[in-house]
Amino acid sequence: MLAVIAKLNVKEGCEDQFESVMLDLAAKVNENEPGNHLYKLCKDSEGNYIVMEIYEDEAALEAHGKSDHFRESGAGFKGIMAGPPELTRMTVIG
């Protein structure tokens, strides 16, 4: 299995709009991607957002990036992001 932590850089003042778009995407991922075992939006005590993701294998991760719901969500993020996501990929051990 593969894990991804995506740190998402949101423009100040756009948090509510971001959360709405991101939670809609997360619901679609959880409903439509059988190779995805975890896709959760999290927020730390300083207001930073991350998405915790776990995929069955490389094919499931690739399918996520090519899915219609993932590509269509991009329009909702325009103008509210302060920069690209910072991605950390890992192998799940246990």
Protein Blocks (a to p, Z undefined) as FASTA:
>chain_A
ZZddddddddehilmmmmmmmmmmmmmmmmmmmkbcbdcddddfkopacdddddfblmlm
mmmmmpmklmmmmmmmgopagbdcdddddddfZZ
